[in-house]
Amino acid sequence: MGTAVLAREASPHYAAGTASVAEMSAAGLRAFTRIAQAWDLSVDEQLTLLGAPPRSTFFAWRKNPDRAALPRDTLERLSNILGIYKSLQILLPDAAAADAWVRQPNQAPLFGGRSALECMLGGNVSDLNLVRRYLDGVRGGGWS
């Protein structure tokens, strides 16, 4: 007797099924807009962090976040960015210092003298995830 693997139909809800893709997209885009302003990100930097969507798409998302149904990749990018922002706010309670940190040269081995933003602008989701994991580690054990 073998066990059958049943394919599940893709759900418009993630995790506990409480928020739809549209709801997560809108909330993520609104938060990203505030973070981009706090970090003084150029449009090109924002585009890179979001996975290089077409400019017209990006501006449509900004204009009408409630109508955006972001791709999974973009939602993952937003999750990492929001996690980075949250970690910095916890680690550096002075908002100006937390926001400035992303542009400052960093001697930690992960960064090798580059800023966290330079690393995040590598263009891959993994670049964002590395910075997020670094900050999560710092929150758990101190600056390295």
VENHU-V590344 format. One record per residue. N is the residue number from 0. RES is the residue in one small letter. PSI is psi in whole degrees, -180 to 180 (none if undefined). Layout:
# VENHU-V590344
n=N res=RES psi=PSI
n=N res=RES psi=PSI
This chain:
# VENHU-V590344
n=0 res=m psi=125
n=1 res=g psi=165
n=2 res=t psi=138
n=3 res=a psi=139
n=4 res=v psi=120
n=5 res=l psi=132
n=6 res=a psi=136
n=7 res=r psi=144
n=8 res=e psi=140
n=9 res=a psi=134
n=10 res=s psi=143
n=11 res=p psi=-1
n=12 res=h psi=145
n=13 res=y psi=169
n=14 res=a psi=-119
n=15 res=a psi=4
n=16 res=g psi=21
n=17 res=t psi=-28
n=18 res=a psi=135
n=19 res=s psi=166
n=20 res=v psi=-42
n=21 res=a psi=-42
n=22 res=e psi=-43
n=23 res=m psi=-39
n=24 res=s psi=-50
n=25 res=a psi=-47
n=26 res=a psi=-44
n=27 res=g psi=-42
n=28 res=l psi=-40
n=29 res=r psi=-45
n=30 res=a psi=-42
n=31 res=f psi=-40
n=32 res=t psi=-42
n=33 res=r psi=-40
n=34 res=i psi=-44
n=35 res=a psi=-38
n=36 res=q psi=-45
n=37 res=a psi=-37
n=38 res=w psi=-1
n=39 res=d psi=48
n=40 res=l psi=136
n=41 res=s psi=166
n=42 res=v psi=-42
n=43 res=d psi=-40
n=44 res=e psi=-41
n=45 res=q psi=-45
n=46 res=l psi=-44
n=47 res=t psi=-46
n=48 res=l psi=-32
n=49 res=l psi=2
n=50 res=g psi=20
n=51 res=a psi=51
n=52 res=p psi=159
n=53 res=p psi=146
n=54 res=r psi=-42
n=55 res=s psi=-38
n=56 res=t psi=-47
n=57 res=f psi=-47
n=58 res=f psi=-31
n=59 res=a psi=-41
n=60 res=w psi=-44
n=61 res=r psi=-39
n=62 res=k psi=-40
n=63 res=n psi=71
n=64 res=p psi=-27
n=65 res=d psi=-16
n=66 res=r psi=-4
n=67 res=a psi=132
n=68 res=a psi=92
n=69 res=l psi=148
n=70 res=p psi=157
n=71 res=r psi=-41
n=72 res=d psi=-44
n=73 res=t psi=-39
n=74 res=l psi=-39
n=75 res=e psi=-41
n=76 res=r psi=-46
n=77 res=l psi=-40
n=78 res=s psi=-45
n=79 res=n psi=-43
n=80 res=i psi=-44
n=81 res=l psi=-37
n=82 res=g psi=-40
n=83 res=i psi=-47
n=84 res=y psi=-48
n=85 res=k psi=-46
n=86 res=s psi=-43
n=87 res=l psi=-38
n=88 res=q psi=-33
n=89 res=i psi=-46
n=90 res=l psi=-36
n=91 res=l psi=85
n=92 res=p psi=-20
n=93 res=d psi=112
n=94 res=a psi=-40
n=95 res=a psi=-41
n=96 res=a psi=-41
n=97 res=a psi=-44
n=98 res=d psi=-35
n=99 res=a psi=-26
n=100 res=w psi=-38
n=101 res=v psi=-22
n=102 res=r psi=-6
n=103 res=q psi=141
n=104 res=p psi=143
n=105 res=n psi=128
n=106 res=q psi=-1
n=107 res=a psi=145
n=108 res=p psi=-37
n=109 res=l psi=-37
n=110 res=f psi=-30
n=111 res=g psi=40
n=112 res=g psi=-13
n=113 res=r psi=165
n=114 res=s psi=162
n=115 res=a psi=-38
n=116 res=l psi=-42
n=117 res=e psi=-41
n=118 res=c psi=-44
n=119 res=m psi=-28
n=120 res=l psi=10
n=121 res=g psi=-20
n=122 res=g psi=-12
n=123 res=n psi=150
n=124 res=v psi=-37
n=125 res=s psi=-29
n=126 res=d psi=-42
n=127 res=l psi=-42
n=128 res=n psi=-37
n=129 res=l psi=-44
n=130 res=v psi=-42
n=131 res=r psi=-47
n=132 res=r psi=-39
n=133 res=y psi=-50
n=134 res=l psi=-37
n=135 res=d psi=-39
n=136 res=g psi=-40
n=137 res=v psi=-41
n=138 res=r psi=-31
n=139 res=g psi=-19
n=140 res=g psi=9
n=141 res=g psi=164
n=142 res=w psi=140
n=143 res=s psi=none
